[in-house]
């Protein structure tokens, strides 16, 4: 049973159209939507999540022409790091827009994170974003980070990109990171999951149409069967340990369920956490309601265990 605080939070989000003096909930993303305006709107909305904690140090980076940010608790480098892949359907989103979410994980775990602005569609379709992800990972290796001291983490499309990057690294016979944590990963750009239909009336954050549009914009003509586009269709043998969080009421539920099952059958150590009555990427909402807080705590515990970090989390949730 979902908590009262969760129900209140979801009620407000579900009925946000009324706060905009709109008496009917209509799709926010259509084929006629301006991508430029959508990006500006998304970046503006990200500022509503609060300000960066004074405990967090932010350093802007140039990763061979690609913008990046390193977030950490102190100037001391512990030799371990999170490579974070931001979400946004491969069309919107940025390192700056996800800064608050990522900083929360950094503060709780004591582990620094690197976020980066990979190429987005439709201007720079696949494989540009994947190539940028490989570049970000190689940047860390060149800076002296060992693969066993790196964790991939991503949300939504960023979660899918993190998984696709693992497959590309494996194909290139490059060393894999220690593990990966993904939130509501988009693993099937063919959009064949039954949950896209079954959860259509209860998912109040995303639109079925948007996944079709974003898939078309990102692929740029590439087949959705390509495992580097849709990691669900890849050979998952040999991947590192995976931790997957997904909302039970979201459209992309089956993207996580099917991927986790296939990974398990391939011999991968995988843990799937399904939040009953929860929505897309719900853990990042901690500490607003208990379910998100519990998921965030489990995420941090897994992260610290994989990288053998013993920092006791601050009481910030």
C-alpha positions in Angstrom: 0.0 0.0 0.0 1.4 3.4 -1.0 2.0 6.0 1.7 -0.2 9.0 2.2 2.7 11.3 1.4 3.2 9.5 -1.9 -0.5 9.7 -2.7 -0.5 13.4 -2.1 2.6 14.0 -4.2 1.1 12.0 -7.1 -2.2 13.8 -6.8 -0.5 17.2 -7.2 1.5 16.0 -10.2 -1.4 14.1 -11.8 -3.6 17.3 -11.6 -0.9 19.8 -12.5 -2.9 20.9 -15.6 -5.4 22.6 -13.3 -2.6 24.7 -11.8 -1.9 25.8 -15.3 -5.6 26.7 -15.8 -6.1 23.8 -18.2 -9.1 21.6 -17.4 -8.0 18.7 -19.6 -4.8 16.8 -19.5 -3.3 16.8 -23.0 0.0 15.3 -24.3 2.9 17.6 -23.6 5.0 16.2 -26.5 3.7 15.8 -30.0 5.3 15.8 -33.5 4.6 19.5 -33.6 6.4 20.3 -30.4 9.4 22.5 -30.8 12.4 20.6 -29.5 14.2 23.9 -28.7 11.3 25.1 -26.6 10.9 21.8 -24.9 14.6 21.8 -23.9 14.3 25.3 -22.5 11.2 24.4 -20.6 12.9 21.2 -19.2 15.9 23.1 -18.0 13.8 25.8 -16.4 11.8 23.1 -14.6 14.9 21.5 -13.2 15.6 24.6 -11.2 12.6 23.8 -9.1 14.3 20.9 -7.5 16.3 23.2 -5.2 19.9 24.5 -5.0 23.1 22.7 -4.8 24.1 21.8 -1.2 26.9 23.8 0.3 28.6 20.5 1.0 29.0 19.8 -2.7 31.9 21.0 -4.8 31.2 21.5 -8.5 33.8 21.6 -11.1 33.0 22.2 -14.8 35.0 20.1 -17.3 35.8 20.1 -21.0 35.8 16.4 -22.1 37.4 16.8 -25.6 34.8 19.4 -26.5 31.9 17.9 -24.5 30.6 19.7 -21.4 30.9 17.8 -18.1 30.5 18.3 -14.4 32.3 16.6 -11.5 30.5 16.7 -8.2 32.1 15.7 -4.9 32.0 16.3 -1.2 35.5 17.5 -0.9 38.6 18.4 -3.0 40.1 15.1 -2.1 39.8 12.4 -4.8 39.0 9.0 -3.4 39.9 7.2 -6.6 36.3 6.0 -7.1 33.6 7.6 -9.1 30.1 7.4 -10.6 29.7 8.0 -14.4 26.1 9.4 -14.6 24.1 9.3 -17.8 21.2 11.8 -17.7 17.7 11.0 -18.9 15.5 12.9 -21.3 14.4 10.5 -24.1 17.8 11.1 -25.9 16.3 14.5 -27.0 16.2 16.7 -23.9 18.0 16.8 -20.6 21.5 17.8 -19.5 24.2 17.5 -16.9 23.1 20.8 -15.4 19.4 19.8 -15.4 20.3 16.6 -13.4 22.8 18.2 -11.1 20.5 18.3 -8.0 19.5 14.6 -8.4 23.1 13.5 -8.8 24.4 15.7 -6.0 22.0 14.0 -3.6 23.5 10.6 -4.4 27.0 12.0 -4.0 26.2 13.5 -0.6 24.6 10.3 0.7 27.3 7.9 -0.6 30.4 10.0 -0.3 31.3 9.0 -3.9 32.1 11.7 -6.6 30.2 11.7 -9.9 30.9 12.8 -13.4 27.9 13.9 -15.6 28.2 14.9 -19.2 26.2 16.3 -22.1 26.1 13.6 -24.7 24.8 14.3 -28.2 21.0 14.5 -28.6 18.6 13.8 -31.4 17.3 14.8 -33.8 20.2 17.0 -34.6 22.8 14.4 -33.7 21.2 11.0 -33.8 22.6 7.6 -33.0 25.5 6.7 -32.7 26.7 10.2 -31.6 25.4 9.9 -28.0 26.9 6.4 -27.7 30.2 7.6 -29.0 30.2 10.4 -26.5 29.5 8.0 -23.7 32.5 5.9 -24.6 34.5 9.1 -24.7 33.4 10.0 -21.2 34.3 6.6 -19.9 37.7 6.7 -21.6 38.3 10.1 -20.1 38.0 8.6 -16.6 40.4 5.8 -17.5 42.9 8.3 -18.9 42.6 10.3 -15.6 43.7 7.2 -13.8 40.4 5.7 -12.5 40.5 1.9 -12.6 37.4 0.1 -14.2 36.7 -1.6 -10.9 36.4 1.8 -9.2 33.8 3.1 -11.6 30.0 2.6 -11.5 27.7 3.5 -14.3 24.4 5.1 -13.3 21.6 6.5 -15.4 17.9 7.3 -15.5 15.3 6.7 -18.2 17.0 7.1 -21.6 20.2 7.6 -19.7 19.7 4.2 -18.1 19.3 2.7 -21.5 22.4 4.5 -22.8 24.4 3.2 -19.8 23.4 -0.3 -20.6 24.1 0.2 -24.3 27.5 1.6 -23.4 28.3 -1.6 -21.5 27.4 -3.7 -24.6 29.6 -1.5 -26.8 32.5 -1.8 -24.4 32.1 -5.5 -24.3 32.0 -5.7 -28.1 35.2 -3.6 -28.3 36.9 -5.9 -25.7 37.4 -2.9 -23.4 37.3 -3.2 -19.6 33.9 -2.9 -18.0 33.1 -0.9 -15.0 32.4 -2.5 -11.6 28.6 -2.4 -11.9 25.7 -0.4 -13.1 22.6 1.2 -11.5 19.7 2.3 -13.7 16.4 3.9 -12.9 13.5 3.1 -15.2 15.8 2.4 -18.1 14.5 2.6 -21.7 15.8 -0.6 -23.1 13.4 -1.2 -26.0 13.0 1.6 -28.6 10.7 -0.6 -30.6 8.3 0.1 -27.7 6.8 -3.4 -27.6 6.2 -3.7 -23.8 2.7 -4.6 -22.7 3.0 -2.0 -19.9 2.9 0.8 -22.6 -0.8 -0.2 -22.9 -1.6 -1.6 -19.5 -0.3 1.4 -17.6 -1.4 4.1 -19.9 -4.2 5.3 -17.6 -2.0 5.3 -14.4 1.2 6.8 -15.7 0.8 10.5 -15.2 4.4 11.6 -15.9 5.1 10.3 -19.4 3.1 9.9 -22.6 3.0 6.9 -24.9 3.3 9.2 -27.9 6.5 10.7 -26.5 8.3 7.4 -26.6 7.4 6.9 -30.2 8.6 10.4 -31.1 11.8 10.3 -29.1 12.7 6.9 -30.6 12.3 8.3 -34.1 14.4 11.4 -33.3 17.2 9.4 -31.6 17.5 6.6 -34.0 17.8 8.7 -37.1 16.8 5.8 -39.4 18.8 3.2 -37.4 16.8 0.0 -36.7 15.3 -0.3 -33.2 16.5 -3.9 -33.2 20.1 -2.7 -33.0 21.2 -3.8 -29.4 23.2 -0.5 -29.2 20.0 1.3 -29.6 17.8 -1.1 -27.7 20.0 -3.0 -25.2 17.1 -5.4 -24.6 18.0 -7.2 -27.8 21.7 -7.6 -27.0 23.8 -10.4 -25.8 23.9 -9.7 -22.1 26.4 -12.4 -21.1 29.4 -11.1 -19.2 27.8 -7.8 -18.0 28.8 -6.6 -14.5 26.3 -6.6 -11.6 23.1 -4.6 -12.2 20.7 -2.9 -9.9 17.4 -1.8 -11.6 14.7 0.4 -10.1 11.3 0.9 -11.8 7.9 2.1 -10.9 5.1 -0.4 -11.0 2.6 2.1 -12.6 4.9 3.4 -15.3 4.7 2.9 -19.1 8.3 1.6 -19.2 7.8 -1.1 -16.5 8.3 -4.0 -19.0 11.5 -2.4 -20.3 13.0 -3.2 -16.9 11.2 -6.4 -16.2 12.2 -8.0 -19.5 15.7 -6.8 -19.4 16.2 -8.0 -15.8 14.9 -11.4 -16.8 17.0 -11.7 -19.9 20.1 -10.6 -17.9 19.4 -13.2 -15.2 19.1 -15.9 -17.9 22.4 -14.8 -19.3 24.1 -15.4 -15.9 24.3 -11.7 -14.9 24.0 -10.8 -11.2 20.9 -8.6 -11.4 18.5 -7.2 -8.8 15.2 -5.6 -9.9 13.3 -3.3 -7.4 9.7 -2.6 -8.5 8.0 0.2 -6.6 4.4 -0.7 -6.2 2.2 2.2 -7.2 5.3 4.2 -8.2 6.1 6.2 -11.2 9.0 6.9 -13.6 12.4 7.3 -11.8 10.7 7.7 -8.5 13.9 7.2 -6.3 15.2 10.6 -7.2 12.2 12.1 -5.4 13.7 11.2 -2.0 13.0 12.5 0.7 9.5 13.6 -0.3 7.9 10.3 0.5 8.9 7.0 2.2 9.0 4.8 -0.9 11.5 7.1 -2.7 13.6 7.4 0.5 13.7 3.6 0.9 14.7 3.1 -2.7 17.4 5.8 -2.5 18.8 4.1 0.6 18.9 0.8 -1.2 20.6 2.4 -4.2 23.3 4.0 -2.0 23.9 0.7 -0.1 24.4 -1.1 -3.3 26.7 1.6 -4.7 28.8 1.7 -1.5 29.1 -2.1 -1.4 30.2 -2.4 -5.0 32.9 0.3 -4.6 33.8 -0.7 -1.0 33.1 2.7 0.5 32.2 2.8 4.2 31.0 6.4 4.6 28.0 6.6 6.9 25.3 8.6 5.0 24.5 12.0 6.4 21.0 12.4 7.7 19.8 14.4 4.7 16.7 12.3 3.7 
